[in-house]
């Protein structure tokens, strides 16, 4: 099946409605640009995040020019020219967009160019994601990250908040990486995470914040002695590495 035929099927099922249905399940911002009619359809979440008037816009070129950070406009215009000239069918671009607070945000914009029946570029279908957002998880340590920790804390009933935080860091981790190499450094990150996790009860959580720092969260305990005993257990476990 040709790409244009595939898009006609999508169009019959109302592409805009599909975006509205799928977008809430994704962190990416989905979009469809109609090059012939100069229209843009984008996820509602992108409207809330960036300087966009609506999820469906006429005069897409004008709105996109306002949306793109001034220093990156030439880059996007060059890509657009290549699309119109038929030199670019698929692209992957890093640029900055202005958010709702009028601040530039780095995004990765990927898209597929769909030709019409005459072989001329007609649509661009793709997605954007923010490259500078905090990670949800870290594959090296196997732990969730700062963003998920924040979500967990915000989900707790405020009237019942109690407990404590313990931050644990790895001293001189940069030296370990430089002297022993990244593979060994990654091994240390993983083993430290495993040792800490083995000391936790079911009501306690551990998150990997930045390269060499972990945060323990306990929203149930009310005893200072619990903190001391947990810290002691973790210390003994790490000393046995």
Secondary structure as UniProt FT lines:
FT   HELIX           3..12
FT   HELIX           15..23
FT   TURN            24..25
FT   STRAND          29..34
FT   TURN            35..38
FT   STRAND          39..42
FT   HELIX           44..49
FT   STRAND          56..57
FT   HELIX           60..67
FT   HELIX           70..72
FT   HELIX           73..84
FT   TURN            85..86
FT   STRAND          90..99
FT   TURN            100..101
FT   STRAND          104..115
FT   TURN            117..118
FT   STRAND          121..130
FT   STRAND          137..138
FT   TURN            139..142
FT   STRAND          143..144
FT   HELIX           146..154
FT   HELIX           158..160
FT   STRAND          164..169
FT   TURN            171..172
FT   HELIX           173..180
FT   HELIX           182..198
FT   TURN            202..203
FT   STRAND          204..210
FT   TURN            211..212
FT   STRAND          213..218
FT   HELIX           224..239
//
